[in-house]
């Protein structure tokens, strides 16, 4: 019997209960308490995070007892070893396939082609590409190739997507896309590799073919996947028809009305499921309810029905008028469902943190924040820190935002800016930087460097200019900058010099990254530890080390990177690197992305950031093709992602006690509620009830206690130390701000010059007066041509520290030359009188 003629076995888990818990209960029941039967099962999951969630579900159900778990494999993050393991004993050998090119290697090779194309374009009058732009464009090209390979379409029809009379701009795009259509196949052939998506789909196809020919003896369950990838959908179809195979879908609506099913739009929650049913060649009525797991509460079931009706296709929303929801009281319609509408994102995060903290007051109760808004997640994590609560965030943190990541970013910024005072000082002030000295002594050195060297107008000449000014500070008797401080600054310059020289030597990007790593390790060295032991420790250090090691290995072919553009390029290259905790940090509180919430539940589900453009996310325009062109080319509509996001929202909002939250302003800009929020309120005929007590908690937490008012300072110094004379401007200060005069005349305090100060009118006047003062005080000619030449020489000496400033060179110095001519001429006339 052919596999297609076998009836598929497909189940769905109701979204009102936890998917992984229901799946674990069912597998334990099917094993009948026999650990050997359980271990013989194979469970295919969407990704590794889903695999970890199922493992944790088994641990909860078994109360952490030791047992043999089923063999769990992710089919989204599949690799060769896993396919070989799943196909053990079958006619399957992934080693026959070409290896997949590594992502960093692919992007580096694409960037090389992009920059070469940019060089040709700029030679013909086009804009010159910056390295960071080249890296971003190469990422977009890689994304386009992945989409094309996933959908199995060919590039042959690209030229026919636009009519000839409208194809001028499209011709430019086609010329650029020759990197993908013509150059890239040759590069892959030379590399002896293939695109990762092609290899992934080929491996999944080999596994599906092997199982069709020789079905596994044990139970095979494909669970949690919606089959949005065609190769995955085909594998699910094969698994559903195995003698001991089944597919378990998350939140599939098998009882949907026929008219709704026929009118499903790309933005509907069931879009991916409908496509999967078509791929599997089965009717939705053949899908059965998974008969395991906890019973669905009546309130949760009613809420799920309400949310389903609210998200009907737009063509059917006219039926809302006939639905009874507007007449139901709030405590029935919105049981266990509340809203929090905060004025700003900060207050939204504070209210969420208070709600999560309140959850811990009830023993055993759990809570999870579900949001795609990474900034909101970071705010909540930080605010929970006030109670010493550290929780998991499945989205992870950007590696560049960690302590070692900031050091590497500051190093790149300081180099790109030419080691000018502000980024140079920020680099030296980083908490990991010690340069082999004792930390207390090093901090004192940085303070003296800040006060005595880096204040005032920027020194000329980069690092050499800093050393020259530091030498002057050492020679100045009024300065506290010592020779030891100068020696430590010279050591810092010696550490930074190889990194700067790497750009002058036209080194490859790999050599530049290697020089940056060596420089960062030297800066991080302490009096007790080697820099490598300081910089690469912990989860953040490991993540950065892995990312940089891959980039160093794969970017050998990239060279001629300018120092000015390196900082932006470095930020782009390290942007994908994430830091995720190895071990679970808190047993009862979590932060999940929408994908994680699809498969698991907490007692309290907090759906945060429900603003349009955040959840659902903004549909970004395809950089290569318009919507009609994508359709004609064979790529899925961009709105499909919104449909997947809607499915995740329904899954997270249907079970447990749910709070949906949003901020009326984000970063100072007004926001629009999520379309799903609008639809829920439109169907209900009123606003969702608000849990305002958490905003009150947020306000109380953010309000500082009122301190008793104190009288303003009223210093009364003894008469003998009070100033006897004041200038006219000081009298004005005396009337306006007496305490400022006291600080200056009695306490002897003075305002420090800003770091990297820009020349201003006061500075110009000081320089002019200083040049004239030295000219008159020093011996030498004061009249005629000789006098003018000597005054100009004195002026060059006075202006030398700031002559590198554009305003000084372009405006101040020419004006001084005119002043010098006038001064010498009039000084001679005055002397004659």
Secondary structure, DSSP 4 states (H G I P E B T S, - for coil): --GGGSPP-EEEE-TTS-HHHHHHHHHHHHHTT-HHHHHT-EEEESSHHHHHHHHHHHHHHTTT---PPPEEEESSS--HHHHHHHTTTSS--GGGSPEEPPHHHHHHHHHHHHHHHHHHHHHTTPPPPPHHHHHHHHHHHHHHHHHHHHHT--GGGGGGSS-GGG-HHHHHHHHHHHIIIIIHHHHHHHHTEE-HHHHHHHHHHHHHHHHHHS--SS-EEEES----SHHHHHHHHHHHTSTTEEEEEES--TT--HHHHHT--TTSTTHHHHHHHHHHT--GGG-EE---SSPPPHHHHHHHHHHHHHT--GGGGGGGGGSGGGGS-HHHHTTTEEEEEEEEHHHHHHHHHHHHHHHTTSTT--EEEE-S-HHHHHHHHHHHGGGT---EETT-EEGGGSHHHHHHHHHHHHHHTTS-HHHHHHHHTSTT--TTS-HHHHHHHHHHHHHHTSBSBPPSSHHHHHHHHHHHHHH-TT----HHHHHHHHHHHHHHHHHHHHHHTT-BHHHHHHHHHHHHHHHH--SSS-HHHHHT-HHHHHHHHHHHHHHHHH-TT-B---STTHHHHHHHHHTT-EE--SS-S-SSEEEE-HHHHTT---SEEEE---BTBBTTBP-PPPSS--HHHHHHHTPPPTTHHHHHHHHHHHHHHSSSEEEEEEEEEETTEE--B-HHHHHHHHHHTSPPPB-THHHHHHHHHHPPPPPPP-PPP-----GGGS-S---HHHHHHHHH-HHHHHHHHTS---PPPPBTBPP-HHHHHHHHHHHHHHHHHS-S--SHHHHHHHHHHHHHHHHGGGTTSHHIIIIIHHHHHHHHHHHHHHHHHHHH-
